Amino acid sequence: MSVARITAGVSLATLFLSINACGGDSDPSEGEPPKRSVEELASCDESDFLNDMPWSGTAIDPETGELKGPLPAGYMIATTVGWPMPEHRQEMIQETIESIGVAFTYPGILAASFGNSVRCGSGRSISIWSDSASMVGWASSKDHRDYVPLVVTHTYGWETTHWAGTELERLPTFDEAREHLDAARAKQ
């Protein structure tokens, strides 16, 4: 198992260990947790956001955590955010670790980073792909398709989007990822 896969697994396990829904005032053991829309979940102030898995992958210098060189023209950025249900936390940890490990073996993945907000109960990812075909190849793969139903049934909500990268010498930020998710949600 590569260092990137191990790091991703440890970080994602940390990410799901102490998740509460935004507001943190409901105890899932006291009945059905409150229903929230993705808009409500996404509006939570992630001021405690922790980028607990800095960038890793073939495009990243492991010594500095920065880009080794310019990203290829035509690269794609994908981002996802989800709000796991506490009662499914352990299963989500295991399945997420496995899914991330597999994603790092797919052709075209250049880098990925993960983080979370305990206050909001959110887990976020950003991945960089060499081109659209690589990104779509992962998204349409059996490995990814097998993971998606779990996300649908084991989270309060989740959303994802992607866009063409234009900054060849700078990594995207989680703030930029939030902006892209907000814009995609507004178009729905």
C-alpha positions in Angstrom: 0.0 0.0 0.0 1.4 3.4 -1.0 2.1 6.2 1.5 -0.7 8.3 -0.2 -3.2 5.4 0.3 -2.2 4.9 3.9 -2.3 8.7 4.7 -5.6 9.0 3.0 -7.0 6.1 5.0 -5.8 7.5 8.3 -7.0 11.0 7.5 -10.5 9.8 6.4 -10.8 7.7 9.5 -10.1 10.8 11.6 -12.5 12.7 9.5 -15.5 10.5 10.4 -14.7 9.9 14.0 -16.5 12.8 15.7 -19.1 13.9 13.2 -22.1 15.9 14.3 -24.7 17.6 12.1 -24.3 21.4 11.9 -25.6 22.9 15.1 -24.6 19.8 17.0 -27.7 19.8 19.2 -29.3 16.5 18.1 -28.5 13.2 19.6 -29.2 10.4 17.1 -29.8 8.0 20.0 -32.8 10.2 20.9 -34.8 9.3 17.7 -34.7 10.5 14.1 -32.2 13.2 13.5 -33.6 16.4 12.1 -34.0 16.5 8.3 -31.8 19.1 6.7 -31.5 20.1 3.0 -28.1 20.2 1.4 -28.5 24.0 1.3 -28.8 24.1 5.1 -26.0 21.6 5.6 -23.7 23.6 3.3 -24.5 26.9 5.0 -22.9 25.8 8.2 -19.9 27.8 9.3 -16.9 25.6 8.9 -14.6 27.9 10.8 -13.0 24.8 12.4 -12.2 23.2 9.0 -9.1 21.1 9.2 -7.3 20.1 6.0 -6.2 16.9 7.7 -4.8 15.2 4.6 -2.7 17.8 2.7 -2.1 17.3 -1.0 -0.6 14.0 -2.0 -0.2 12.2 -5.3 2.1 12.0 -8.3 1.9 15.8 -9.0 2.9 16.6 -5.4 6.5 16.9 -4.1 6.3 14.8 -0.9 9.0 16.9 0.8 7.2 20.3 0.3 3.5 19.3 -0.3 3.6 21.7 -3.3 3.3 21.0 -7.0 6.3 19.3 -8.5 5.8 21.4 -11.7 3.0 22.9 -13.7 -0.3 21.0 -14.1 -1.1 19.8 -17.6 -3.3 21.9 -19.8 -6.9 20.5 -19.7 -6.7 19.2 -16.2 -9.9 18.7 -14.2 -10.7 19.4 -10.6 -13.4 17.4 -8.8 -14.8 18.1 -5.3 -17.2 16.4 -3.0 -18.7 17.2 0.4 -20.8 14.9 2.5 -22.4 14.9 6.0 -22.2 11.3 7.3 -24.9 10.0 9.8 -23.3 9.0 13.1 -24.9 5.6 13.2 -23.1 4.7 10.0 -19.8 6.3 10.9 -17.7 3.1 11.3 -19.0 1.6 8.0 -18.3 4.9 6.2 -14.8 5.0 7.6 -14.0 1.5 6.2 -15.6 2.0 2.9 -14.1 5.5 2.4 -10.6 4.3 3.2 -11.1 1.5 0.6 -12.5 3.8 -2.0 -9.7 6.4 -1.7 -7.1 3.7 -1.8 -8.6 2.4 -5.1 -8.9 5.9 -6.5 -5.2 6.5 -6.1 -4.5 3.5 -8.4 -6.6 4.9 -11.3 -4.8 6.4 -14.3 -4.9 10.1 -14.5 -5.3 11.0 -10.8 -2.6 13.6 -10.1 -3.4 14.7 -6.6 -6.0 14.8 -3.8 -6.6 16.4 -0.5 -9.2 15.8 2.2 -10.5 17.7 5.2 -13.4 18.0 7.6 -15.3 20.2 10.0 -16.4 18.5 13.2 -18.7 21.5 14.0 -20.6 21.0 10.8 -20.2 17.2 10.4 -18.8 17.6 6.9 -16.0 15.8 5.1 -14.6 17.3 1.9 -12.3 16.2 -0.9 -10.6 17.8 -3.8 -9.0 15.7 -6.5 -7.0 16.8 -9.6 -7.2 14.6 -12.8 -5.0 14.9 -15.8 -8.0 15.3 -18.1 -11.8 14.8 -18.3 -11.5 11.2 -19.6 -9.5 10.2 -16.5 -12.0 11.8 -14.1 -15.0 10.3 -15.9 -13.2 7.0 -16.0 -13.0 6.9 -12.2 -16.5 8.3 -11.7 -18.0 5.7 -14.0 -15.9 2.8 -12.8 -17.4 -0.1 -10.9 -15.3 0.7 -7.9 -16.8 4.2 -7.7 -20.3 3.1 -8.6 -20.2 0.5 -5.8 -19.4 3.2 -3.3 -22.0 5.8 -4.3 -25.1 4.0 -3.0 -23.5 3.8 0.5 -23.0 7.6 0.4 -26.6 8.1 -0.5 -28.0 6.0 2.3 -25.4 6.7 5.0 -25.2 10.5 4.9 -27.6 13.4 5.6 -26.6 14.7 2.2 -23.7 15.0 -0.2 -22.9 16.9 -3.3 -20.2 17.0 -5.9 -19.1 19.0 -8.9 -16.1 19.5 -11.2 -14.5 22.1 -13.3 -11.7 22.7 -15.7 -8.6 23.9 -14.0 -6.8 27.0 -15.4 -4.1 27.8 -12.9 -1.2 25.6 -14.0 1.1 26.4 -11.1 -1.3 26.6 -8.2 -3.4 24.1 -6.3 -7.1 24.7 -5.8 -8.3 25.5 -2.3 -11.2 24.2 -0.3 -12.7 27.8 -0.3 -12.7 27.6 -4.1 -14.3 24.2 -4.0 -17.0 25.6 -1.7 -17.6 28.4 -4.2 -17.9 25.9 -7.1 -20.4 23.7 -5.1 -22.4 26.8 -4.2 -22.6 27.9 -7.9 -23.6 24.3 -9.0 -26.3 24.2 -6.3 -27.6 27.6 -7.4 -28.1 26.4 -11.0 -30.3 23.5 -9.9 
